[in-house]
Amino acid sequence: MEVLYRPRRLRRTAALRRLVRETVLTPADFIYPLFVVPGKGVRQEVAAMPGVARLSVDLLVEEARAAWDLGVPAVLLFGLPERKDDTGSEAASPRGPVQQAVRALKKAQPDLLVITDVCLCGYTSHGHCGLVRQGEIDNDATLEVLAEVALSHAQAGADLVAPSDMMDGRVGAIREALDERGFEMVGILSYAVKYASAFYGPFREAAESAPRFGDRRGYQMDPANAKEALREATLDVEEGADILMVKPALPYLDIIASLAGEFDLPLAAYQVSGEYAMIKAAALKGWLDETAAMLESLTAIKRAGADMILTYFAKDAARLLVRGK
């Protein structure tokens, strides 16, 4: 039988493949997560995440500038305080590492988009994302604290705040606090759909945020649930979120695609520490081509419907894309 259409015609050369490519990855798609610690000249390598380090403000500014020079438009900041307590009181301190980093970044690179993670897990002695009362997370009491944290980030100059705690009502509480204090133009990138995932392990080493008791399944989403993701995202839209996020990314491509088809807001996806670490570990063993696996995984996330990708590969991927590889 005569073959009238041959799909391989358009796969024959690299130039043809580029010409008809449906999903195009660029450095402008990336948000670069960074960990900031107190001090000066501090670089603490994270063993579970090769190539990732906790940085003092001065070194973090250099790292962010290097990413910016490669076309990465935004960073996401996580802070490690000098001390922790039961209420995470250092999280809202104007002298905290995140607040200092925001001010330094906006001074050194004014056009860089600075996004701050809003949560208590890295600041509390118990490692949970909210205030603990009689062994339980007190959702409503936590909202006021999260709003104060977000407000301190806005006062430092953050462009967007990103609540990751998964307390009910936190987007609305933060939006109200920001608006009341004159920060109505500070956006909220909400961790709208954050699953209780095994892929967060390396991050908890990096941020020193592992819970001291129990787990986070009481407030993060059950990985078995898809319809619930739509309910969570709908609530955040109604409360004033500007950007929605799905976390993790690669194990939840179906969720990304579902939200992309349901909502008109920009959609972010977080390629989390475990996704990063798996590729790195396999590459170190010689089991995967790191470059190919990195770019394929990022392309898959964008193909599923993500408008932006939070990834620890941001700088490395951007460098390759700038070179046209």
LINZILIN-V317830 format. One record per pair of residues at least 12 apart in sequence whose C-alpha atoms are under 10 Angstrom apart, sorted by the first residue. I is the first residue (numbers start at 1). J is the second residue. D is the distance in Angstrom with one decimal. If there is no record, write none. Layout:
I&J&D  I&J&D
This chain:
22&303&8.3  23&299&7.0  23&300&8.7  23&302&7.2  23&303&5.9  23&304&9.6  23&305&9.8  24&299&7.5  24&302&8.3  24&303&8.6  25&295&8.4  25&296&9.9  25&298&7.7  25&299&6.2  25&300&9.8  25&301&10.0  25&302&7.5  25&303&9.2  25&308&9.9  25&317&9.4  25&318&9.2  25&321&7.8  26&71&8.4  26&72&8.8  26&299&9.6  26&308&10.0  26&317&8.7  26&318&7.0  26&320&9.8  26&321&6.5  26&322&8.1  27&67&9.1  27&68&9.3  27&70&7.1  27&71&5.3  27&72&5.2  27&73&7.8  27&308&9.9  27&309&9.9  27&314&7.4  27&315&8.2  27&316&9.7  27&317&7.3  27&318&4.7  27&319&8.2  27&320&9.3  27&321&6.9  27&322&7.6  28&68&9.6  28&70&9.2  28&71&6.0  28&72&5.4  28&73&5.9  28&74&8.5  28&307&9.9  28&308&8.1  28&309&9.5  28&314&9.6  28&318&8.4  29&71&9.2  29&72&7.5  29&73&8.1  29&74&9.3  29&268&9.4  29&298&9.7  29&302&8.5  29&306&9.0  29&307&6.8  29&308&4.7  29&309&6.0  29&310&8.5  29&311&9.9  29&314&8.9  29&318&9.3  30&67&9.8  30&71&8.8  30&72&5.8  30&73&7.1  30&74&7.1  30&75&8.5  30&268&9.5  30&269&9.9  30&270&9.9  30&298&9.5  30&307&9.2  30&308&5.8  30&309&5.0  30&310&5.8  30&311&6.8  30&312&9.3  30&313&8.8  30&314&5.7  30&315&8.6  30&317&9.0  30&318&8.2  31&67&9.6  31&72&6.8  31&73&6.9  31&74&4.9  31&75&5.2  31&76&6.6  31&113&8.9  31&114&9.4  31&115&8.9  31&268&9.3  31&269&9.8  31&270&9.0  31&308&7.1  31&309&6.0  31&310&4.5  31&311&6.4  31&312&8.5  31&313&9.5  31&314&6.7  31&315&9.4  32&63&9.8  32&64&8.1  32&67&7.9  32&68&9.7  32&72&7.5  32&73&8.6  32&74&6.3  32&75&4.5  32&76&5.9  32&77&8.6  32&114&9.8  32&115&9.7  32&309&8.6  32&310&5.9  32&311&5.8  32&312&6.0  32&313&7.7  32&314&5.5  32&315&7.4  33&52&9.6  33&64&9.6  33&74&8.8  33&75&5.6  33&76&4.5  33&77&6.0  33&78&7.5  33&115&9.1  33&116&9.4  33&117&9.5  33&270&9.6  33&272&9.7  33&310&6.7  33&311&6.6  33&312&6.1  33&313&9.3  33&314&8.4  34&52&8.3  34&53&8.1  34&54&7.4  34&55&7.9  34&60&7.5  34&63&8.8  34&64&8.4  34&75&6.9  34&76&6.0  34&77&5.1  34&78&6.2  34&79&8.6  34&116&9.8  34&206&9.9  34&311&9.9  34&312&8.2  35&52&8.7  35&53&7.1  35&54&4.9  35&55&6.1  35&56&8.4  35&57&9.4  35&60&8.1  35&76&8.5  35&77&6.0  35&78&4.8  35&79&5.8  35&80&7.4  35&97&9.3  35&98&8.8  35&101&10.0  35&203&10.0  35&206&7.6  35&207&7.1  36&53&9.0  36&54&5.7  36&55&5.0  36&56&5.4  36&57&6.3  36&58&9.6  36&59&9.1  36&60&6.9  36&61&10.0  36&77&7.0  36&78&6.2  36&79&5.0  36&80&6.3  36&81&8.8  36&96&9.7  36&97&6.1  36&98&6.5  36&99&9.9  36&100&9.3  36&101&7.3  36&207&9.1  37&54&6.3  37&55&5.7  37&56&4.9  37&57&7.1  37&60&9.3  37&78&8.9  37&79&6.2  37&80&5.2  37&81&6.7  37&82&8.0  37&96&9.0  37&97&5.8  37&98&8.2  37&101&9.3  37&207&9.6  38&54&9.7  38&55&8.3  38&56&5.7  38&57&7.4  38&79&8.7  38&80&7.4  38&81&6.9  38&82&6.6  38&95&9.7  38&96&7.9  38&97&5.7  38&98&9.3  38&100&9.2  38&101&9.8  39&55&8.8  39&56&5.6  39&57&7.5  39&58&8.8  39&82&9.4  39&97&8.8  40&55&8.6  40&56&5.4  40&57&6.9  40&58&6.4  40&59&7.8  41&55&7.8  41&56&6.1  41&57&8.2  41&58&6.7  41&59&6.4  41&60&9.5  42&54&7.7  42&55&5.6  42&56&5.0  42&57&8.5  42&58&8.5  42&59&7.3  42&60&9.4  43&55&4.8  43&56&6.8  43&59&7.6  43&60&9.1  44&56&9.0  44&206&9.2  45&206&8.6  46&202&8.3  46&203&9.0  46&205&7.3  46&206&5.8  46&207&9.4  47&202&8.5  47&205&8.3  47&206&8.4  47&277&9.9  48&201&8.6  48&202&5.3  48&203&8.3  48&204&9.7  48&205&7.4  48&206&8.0  48&273&8.6  48&274&8.9  48&276&9.7  48&277&6.7  48&278&9.7  48&280&9.4  48&281&8.9  49&202&6.5  49&203&8.1  49&205&9.0  49&206&8.0  49&273&7.1  49&274&8.5  49&276&7.3  49&277&5.5  49&278&9.2  49&280&7.7  49&281&8.8  49&312&9.0  50&276&9.1  50&277&7.4  50&280&6.9  50&281&8.4  50&284&9.6  51&277&9.9  51&280&9.1  51&312&8.8  51&313&9.1  51&316&9.9  52&206&8.5  52&273&9.9  52&312&7.5  52&313&9.4  53&206&7.8  54&78&9.4  54&79&9.1  54&80&8.7  54&206&7.1  54&207&8.3  55&79&9.7  55&80&9.9  55&97&10.0  56&79&9.9  56&80&10.0  56&97&8.0  56&100&9.9  56&101&8.4  57&97&7.3  57&98&8.5  57&99&9.9  57&100&7.1  57&101&5.3  57&102&9.0  57&103&9.7  57&104&7.3  57&105&8.6  58&101&8.3  58&104&8.0  58&105&9.3  60&77&9.7  60&101&7.7  60&104&9.3  60&105&8.5  61&101&7.6  61&102&9.4  61&104&7.0  61&105&5.8  61&106&9.5  61&107&9.8  61&108&7.4  61&109&8.4  62&105&9.2  62&108&9.2  63&315&9.0  64&105&7.9  64&108&9.8  64&109&8.6  64&112&8.4  64&114&9.8  64&315&9.1  65&105&8.6  65&108&8.3  65&109&7.1  65&112&8.5  66&315&7.8  67&112&9.8  67&314&7.5  67&315&5.3  67&316&8.8  67&318&7.8  67&319&8.6  68&109&8.6  68&111&9.3  68&112&7.1  68&113&9.7  68&315&8.6  68&318&9.6  69&315&9.5  69&318&9.6  69&319&9.5  70&314&9.4  70&315&7.1  70&316&9.2  70&317&9.5  70&318&5.9  70&319&6.1  70&320&9.5  70&321&9.0  70&322&7.0  70&323&9.9  71&314&9.7  71&315&8.8  71&318&6.9  71&319&8.7  71&321&9.6  71&322&8.1  72&112&8.6  72&113&9.4  72&314&7.1  72&315&7.2  72&317&9.8  72&318&7.0  72&319&9.6  73&111&8.2  73&112&5.8  73&113&6.1  73&114&8.9  74&111&9.1  74&112&5.7  74&113&4.4  74&114&5.9  74&115&7.2  74&159&9.7  74&310&9.2  74&314&9.8  75&105&9.7  75&112&7.7  75&113&6.5  75&114&5.4  75&115&6.0  75&116&8.2  75&310&8.6  75&311&9.8  75&314&9.5  76&98&10.0  76&113&8.7  76&114&6.4  76&115&4.7  76&116&5.4  76&117&6.7  76&158&10.0  76&160&9.2  76&161&9.1  76&162&8.5  76&310&8.1  76&311&9.8  77&97&9.4  77&98&6.5  77&99&9.5  77&101&8.2  77&102&8.3  77&114&7.6  77&115&6.3  77&116&4.8  77&117&5.9  77&118&9.3  77&158&9.9  77&161&9.7  77&162&9.5  78&97&8.7  78&98&6.7  78&101&9.9  78&115&9.5  78&116&6.8  78&117&5.8  78&118&8.4  78&119&9.1  78&122&8.3  78&206&9.6  78&207&7.3  79&91&8.2  79&96&7.8  79&97&5.8  79&98&5.2  79&99&8.8  79&101&9.1  79&116&9.0  79&117&8.3  79&118&9.7  79&119&9.9  79&122&7.2  79&123&8.3  79&207&7.4  79&208&9.9  80&96&8.6  80&97&6.9  80&98&8.2  80&121&10.0  80&122&6.2  80&123&7.0  80&206&9.2  80&207&6.4  80&208&7.6  80&209&9.0  81&93&9.7  81&95&9.9  81&96&6.7  81&97&6.6  81&98&8.9  81&122&7.7  81&123&6.4  81&124&9.6  81&207&9.8  81&208&10.0  82&96&8.5  82&97&8.7  82&123&9.1  83&123&7.5  83&124&8.8  83&125&8.6  84&120&9.9  84&121&9.8  84&122&8.1  84&123&5.1  84&124&5.2  84&125&5.1  84&126&8.8  84&127&9.2  85&123&6.9  85&124&5.1  85&125&4.8  85&126&7.9  85&127&9.6  86&120&9.8  86&123&8.4  86&124&5.2  86&125&5.3  86&126&6.5  86&127&8.8  86&128&9.4  86&130&9.5  86&131&7.4  86&132&7.7  87&120&8.0  87&121&9.8  87&123&7.9  87&124&5.9  87&125&8.0  87&126&9.1  87&128&9.8  87&129&9.9  87&130&8.0  87&131&5.9  87&132&8.1  87&142&9.1  87&145&8.6  88&119&9.2  88&120&5.8  88&121&7.8  88&122&7.9  88&123&4.5  88&124&4.3  88&125&7.4  88&126&9.3  88&127&9.2  88&128&9.6  88&129&9.2  88&130&8.7  88&131&8.2  88&145&8.8  88&149&9.9  89&120&8.7  89&123&7.3  89&124&7.9  89&145&8.5  89&149&9.2  90&120&9.2  90&122&9.8  90&123&6.5  90&124&8.7  90&149&9.1  91&118&8.5  91&119&8.0  91&120&6.8  91&121&9.6  91&122&8.4  91&123&6.1  91&124&8.9  91&145&8.9  91&146&8.8  91&148&8.8  91&149&6.0  91&150&9.2  91&152&8.7  91&153&9.5  92&118&9.6  92&120&9.6  92&123&9.8  92&145&8.1  92&146&8.4  92&147&9.1  92&148&6.1  92&149&4.3  92&150&7.7  92&151&8.0  92&152&5.6  92&153&7.8  93&148&9.3  93&149&7.9  93&152&7.1  93&153&9.3  94&149&9.4  94&152&6.3  94&153&8.1  94&155&8.4  94&156&7.5  95&152&9.7  95&156&9.8  96&152&9.5  96&153&9.7  98&116&7.4  98&117&8.9  98&152&9.5  98&153&7.5  98&156&8.9  98&158&9.7  99&116&8.9  99&149&9.7  99&152&7.1  99&153&5.8  99&154&8.8  99&155&8.4  99&156&5.6  99&157&8.3  99&158&8.5  100&153&9.4  100&156&7.5  100&157&9.9  101&114&9.4  101&116&9.9  101&153&9.9  101&156&8.8  101&157&9.8  101&158&9.8  102&114&6.8  102&115&8.6  102&116&8.3  102&153&7.5  102&154&9.1  102&155&9.6  102&156&6.0  102&157&6.2  102&158&6.2  102&159&9.3  103&153&9.3  103&155&9.3  103&156&5.6  103&157&6.2  103&158&8.2  104&156&9.3  104&157&9.6  105&157&9.2  105&158&9.5  106&156&9.0  106&157&7.0  106&158&8.2  106&159&9.5  107&157&9.6  110&157&9.9  112&159&9.1  113&158&7.8  113&159&6.1  113&160&7.9  114&153&9.8  114&157&8.1  114&158&5.4  114&159&5.4  114&160&6.7  114&161&8.6  115&153&8.9  115&154&9.7  115&157&9.6  115&158&5.9  115&159&5.9  115&160&4.8  115&161&5.5  115&162&6.7  115&186&9.9  115&187&9.1  115&188&9.0  115&189&8.2  116&149&9.8  116&150&8.2  116&153&6.9  116&154&9.0  116&158&6.8  116&159&8.3  116&160&6.6  116&161&4.9  116&162&5.8  116&163&8.3  116&188&9.7  116&189&9.2  117&149&9.5  117&150&8.6  117&153&9.2  117&160&9.1  117&161&6.2  117&162&4.8  117&163&5.9  117&164&6.6  117&165&9.2  117&189&9.2  117&190&9.6  117&191&9.5  118&145&10.0  118&146&6.7  118&147&8.7  118&148&9.7  118&149&6.6  118&150&6.2  118&151&9.9  118&153&8.7  118&161&6.5  118&162&5.5  118&163&4.4  118&164&6.0  118&165&7.3  118&174&9.8  118&190&9.6  118&191&9.9  119&142&9.7  119&145&9.3  119&146&6.7  119&147&10.0  119&149&8.0  119&150&9.0  119&162&8.5  119&163&6.1  119&164&5.7  119&165&5.2  119&166&8.9  119&167&9.7  120&142&9.0  120&145&8.7  120&146&7.7  120&149&8.9  120&163&9.8  120&164&9.1  120&165&7.4  120&209&9.0  121&164&9.6  121&165&8.0  121&204&9.4  121&207&8.8  121&208&8.7  121&209&5.4  121&210&7.7  121&211&7.6  122&204&8.6  122&206&9.9  122&207&6.1  122&208&6.2  122&209&4.6  122&210&8.2  122&211&9.4  123&207&9.5  123&208&9.0  123&209&7.8  124&209&8.2  124&211&9.1  124&212&9.8  125&209&8.9  125&210&9.8  125&211&8.6  125&212&7.9  126&209&8.6  126&210&8.3  126&211&5.8  126&212&5.0  126&213&7.1  126&214&9.9  127&204&9.5  127&208&8.3  127&209&5.2  127&210&5.5  127&211&4.0  127&212&5.8  127&213&8.2  127&214&10.0  127&215&9.5  127&216&9.8  128&165&8.8  128&209&7.8  128&210&7.7  128&211&5.4  128&212&7.9  128&213&8.6  128&214&9.1  128&215&8.1  128&216&7.4  129&142&8.6  129&146&9.7  129&164&8.3  129&165&5.3  129&166&8.1  129&167&8.3  129&209&9.1  129&211&8.7  129&216&8.2  129&219&9.0  129&220&10.0  130&142&5.4  130&143&8.4  130&145&8.7  130&146&8.6  130&165&7.2  130&166&9.1  130&167&7.7  130&219&9.6  131&143&9.3  131&145&8.7  135&213&9.2  135&214&9.3  136&214&9.9  136&218&9.3  137&167&9.1  137&216&9.6  137&218&8.5  137&219&8.6  138&167&9.0  139&165&9.9  139&166&9.2  139&167&5.7  139&168&6.8  139&169&8.6  139&170&9.0  139&219&9.1  140&167&7.9  140&168&7.9  140&169&8.1  140&170&8.7  140&173&9.7  142&165&9.5  142&167&7.7  142&168&9.8  142&170&8.5  143&165&9.8  143&167&7.4  143&168&8.4  143&169&7.4  143&170&5.6  143&171&8.9  143&172&9.2  143&173&6.3  143&174&7.8  144&170&8.6  144&173&7.2  144&174&8.3  144&177&8.8  145&170&9.9  145&173&9.8  145&174&9.6  146&163&7.9  146&165&8.7  146&167&9.5  146&170&7.3  146&171&9.5  146&173&8.2  146&174&7.1  146&177&9.8  147&163&9.4  147&170&7.7  147&171&8.8  147&172&9.3  147&173&6.1  147&174&4.6  147&175&8.1  147&176&8.4  147&177&6.0  147&178&7.8  148&173&9.7  148&174&8.1  148&177&7.7  148&178&9.1  149&161&9.4  149&163&9.7  149&174&9.0  150&162&8.3  150&163&8.1  150&173&10.0  150&174&6.6  150&175&9.2  150&177&8.4  150&178&7.7  150&186&9.8  150&188&9.4  151&174&7.8  151&175&9.6  151&177&7.0  151&178&6.0  151&179&9.7  151&181&8.1  151&183&8.2  151&186&9.6  152&178&9.7  153&186&9.8  154&178&7.8  154&181&9.7  154&182&9.8  154&183&7.0  154&184&9.9  154&185&9.6  154&186&6.8  154&187&9.4  155&178&9.6  155&181&9.4  155&182&9.8  155&183&8.2  155&186&9.9  157&183&9.9  157&186&8.9  158&186&7.3  158&187&9.0  159&183&9.9  159&185&8.2  159&186&5.5  159&187&6.5  159&188&8.8  160&185&8.9  160&186&5.4  160&187&4.5  160&188&5.4  160&189&6.4  160&190&9.6  160&242&9.1  160&243&9.6  161&174&9.0  161&175&10.0  161&186&7.4  161&187&6.4  161&188&5.1  161&189&6.1  161&190&8.0  162&174&10.0  162&187&8.6  162&188&5.8  162&189&4.7  162&190&5.3  162&191&6.7  162&192&9.7  162&241&9.5  162&243&9.2  162&244&9.6  162&245&9.3  163&188&7.7  163&189&7.2  163&190&5.6  163&191&6.1  163&192&8.6  164&189&9.2  164&190&6.9  164&191&5.1  164&192&8.0  164&193&9.4  164&194&7.7  164&220&9.5  164&245&9.6  164&247&9.7  165&190&9.7  165&191&7.9  165&192&9.7  165&194&8.8  165&216&9.7  165&219&8.0  165&220&8.1  166&190&9.3  166&191&7.4  166&192&7.6  166&193&8.4  166&194&7.3  166&195&9.4  166&216&9.6  166&218&9.7  166&219&5.9  166&220&6.0  166&221&8.5  166&232&9.5  167&218&10.0  167&219&6.6  167&220&8.6  168&219&8.5  168&232&9.0  168&235&8.9  168&236&9.3  169&235&8.1  169&236&8.0  169&239&7.5  170&190&9.3  170&236&8.6  170&239&8.5  171&188&7.5  171&189&9.2  171&190&7.2  171&191&9.6  171&192&9.1  171&235&8.8  171&236&6.2  171&237&8.8  171&238&9.1  171&239&5.8  171&240&6.6  171&241&6.5  171&242&9.9  172&188&10.0  172&235&9.2  172&236&7.7  172&237&9.4  172&238&8.3  172&239&4.5  172&240&6.3  172&241&8.2  173&239&8.3  173&240&9.6  174&188&8.3  174&239&9.3  174&240&9.1  174&241&9.7  175&187&8.5  175&188&7.7  175&239&7.6  175&240&6.5  175&241&8.1  176&239&9.2  176&240&9.1  186&242&9.6  187&240&9.0  187&241&7.5  187&242&6.0  187&243&8.1  188&236&9.7  188&240&7.7  188&241&5.2  188&242&5.3  188&243&6.5  188&244&8.6  189&236&9.8  189&240&9.9  189&241&6.3  189&242&5.9  189&243&4.6  189&244&5.9  189&245&7.1  189&266&9.3  189&267&9.1  189&268&8.4  190&233&8.8  190&236&7.2  190&237&9.1  190&240&9.4  190&241&6.1  190&242&7.6  190&243&6.1  190&244&5.2  190&245&5.9  190&246&9.0  190&267&9.7  190&268&9.1  191&232&9.7  191&233&8.9  191&236&9.0  191&241&9.6  191&243&8.7  191&244&6.4  191&245&4.8  191&246&6.5  191&247&7.2  191&268&8.8  191&269&9.1  191&270&9.2  192&229&7.9  192&230&9.2  192&231&9.5  192&232&6.1  192&233&5.2  192&234&8.7  192&235&8.5  192&236&6.4  192&237&8.9  192&241&8.7  192&243&8.8  192&244&5.6  192&245&5.4  192&246&6.5  192&247&8.5  192&267&9.9  192&268&9.8  193&220&8.4  193&221&7.3  193&226&9.7  193&228&8.7  193&229&5.7  193&230&8.3  193&231&9.3  193&232&6.4  193&233&6.6  193&236&9.6  193&244&7.9  193&245&6.2  193&246&4.8  193&247&6.3  193&248&8.8  193&255&8.7  193&256&9.4  193&259&9.6  193&269&9.5  194&219&9.3  194&220&6.0  194&221&6.0  194&222&9.0  194&223&9.2  194&229&8.6  194&232&9.3  194&245&7.8  194&246&6.0  194&247&4.8  194&248&7.0  194&249&9.8  194&270&9.5  195&216&9.5  195&217&8.4  195&219&9.0  195&220&5.3  195&221&4.3  195&222&6.0  195&223&5.8  195&224&9.3  195&225&9.1  195&229&9.2  195&246&8.3  195&247&6.4  195&248&7.0  195&252&9.2  196&215&8.8  196&216&6.6  196&217&5.6  196&218&8.8  196&219&8.2  196&220&4.9  196&221&5.4  196&222&6.0  196&223&6.5  196&247&9.2  196&248&9.2  197&216&9.3  197&217&8.9  197&220&8.5  197&221&8.5  197&222&8.4  197&223&7.1  197&247&8.6  197&248&7.4  197&251&9.6  197&272&9.8  197&274&9.4  198&223&9.8  198&248&9.6  198&274&7.8  199&247&9.7  199&248&7.4  199&251&9.3  199&271&9.6  199&272&6.8  199&273&6.6  199&274&4.3  199&275&6.6  199&276&9.3  199&277&9.1  199&278&9.3  200&247&9.7  200&248&8.3  200&272&6.6  200&273&5.9  200&274&5.7  200&275&8.7  201&272&9.4  201&273&7.2  201&274&6.4  201&277&9.5  202&272&8.9  202&273&5.5  202&274&6.0  202&275&9.5  202&276&9.1  202&277&7.3  203&272&7.8  203&273&5.4  203&274&7.6  203&277&9.7  204&273&8.9  205&273&9.9  206&273&9.1  223&251&9.4  223&252&8.7  225&255&9.5  226&252&9.3  226&254&8.4  226&255&6.6  226&258&8.7  227&255&9.0  227&258&9.4  229&246&8.8  229&255&7.3  229&256&9.6  229&258&8.9  229&259&8.0  230&255&8.7  230&258&8.0  230&259&6.8  230&262&8.1  230&263&9.2  233&245&8.6  233&246&9.3  233&259&7.9  233&262&9.7  233&263&8.6  234&259&9.7  234&262&9.5  234&263&8.5  237&263&8.8  237&264&9.9  237&265&8.3  241&265&8.6  242&265&6.7  242&266&7.5  242&267&9.4  243&264&9.6  243&265&5.9  243&266&5.1  243&267&5.9  243&268&7.0  243&307&9.8  243&308&9.9  244&259&8.8  244&260&9.7  244&263&9.1  244&264&9.9  244&265&6.9  244&266&6.5  244&267&5.0  244&268&6.0  244&269&8.4  244&306&9.8  245&259&9.3  245&266&8.7  245&267&5.7  245&268&4.4  245&269&5.3  245&270&7.2  245&306&8.7  245&307&9.9  245&308&9.2  245&309&9.2  245&310&9.5  246&259&8.7  246&267&7.8  246&268&6.4  246&269&4.8  246&270&6.4  246&271&9.3  246&306&8.8  246&309&9.8  247&268&8.7  247&269&5.9  247&270&5.1  247&271&7.3  247&272&7.2  247&310&9.5  248&269&7.0  248&270&5.4  248&271&5.8  248&272&5.6  248&273&9.0  248&274&8.9  248&275&8.2  248&310&9.9  249&268&9.1  249&269&5.4  249&270&5.3  249&271&5.1  249&272&7.1  249&275&8.4  249&297&9.3  249&298&9.3  249&300&9.4  249&301&6.6  249&302&9.8  249&304&9.6  249&306&9.1  249&309&8.6  249&310&9.2  249&311&9.8  250&269&8.8  250&270&8.7  250&271&6.8  250&272&8.9  250&275&7.5  250&297&7.1  250&298&8.6  250&300&7.7  250&301&6.4  250&304&9.4  251&271&9.5  251&275&8.9  251&301&9.8  252&269&9.3  252&301&9.1  252&304&9.5  253&269&9.2  253&300&8.0  253&301&6.6  253&302&9.4  253&303&9.0  253&304&5.9  253&305&8.4  253&306&9.2  254&301&10.0  254&304&7.4  254&305&9.5  255&304&8.8  255&305&9.5  256&268&8.5  256&269&7.3  256&301&8.0  256&302&9.1  256&303&9.6  256&304&6.1  256&305&6.0  256&306&6.6  257&301&9.2  257&302&9.6  257&303&8.6  257&304&5.0  257&305&5.3  257&306&7.9  258&304&8.8  258&305&8.5  259&304&9.8  259&305&8.2  259&306&9.2  260&304&8.0  260&305&5.4  260&306&7.1  260&307&8.9  261&304&10.0  261&305&8.1  265&307&9.7  266&305&9.7  266&306&7.9  266&307&6.1  266&308&8.1  267&302&9.9  267&305&7.5  267&306&5.3  267&307&5.3  267&308&6.6  267&309&8.8  268&301&9.5  268&302&9.2  268&305&8.8  268&306&5.3  268&307&5.8  268&308&4.8  268&309&5.7  268&310&7.3  269&298&9.9  269&301&7.3  269&302&8.5  269&304&9.8  269&305&9.0  269&306&5.9  269&307&8.0  269&308&6.5  269&309&5.1  269&310&6.2  269&311&8.8  270&301&9.1  270&306&9.4  270&308&8.7  270&309&5.8  270&310&4.6  270&311&6.3  270&312&9.4  271&297&8.8  271&298&8.0  271&301&8.4  271&309&6.9  271&310&5.9  271&311&5.1  271&312&7.6  271&313&8.9  272&310&7.8  272&311&6.8  272&312&7.8  273&311&8.4  273&312&7.5  275&294&9.7  275&297&9.1  275&311&9.3  275&312&9.6  276&294&8.3  276&297&9.8  276&311&7.9  276&312&6.9  276&313&7.4  277&312&9.6  279&291&9.3  279&293&6.9  279&294&7.1  279&297&9.5  280&293&9.5  280&294&9.0  291&313&9.9  291&316&8.8  291&317&8.0  291&320&8.5  291&325&9.6  292&325&10.0  294&313&7.5  294&316&9.2  294&317&7.5  295&313&9.2  295&316&9.9  295&317&6.9  295&318&9.9  295&320&9.1  295&321&9.2  295&325&9.8  298&310&9.7  298&311&8.5  298&313&9.0  298&314&9.7  298&317&8.9
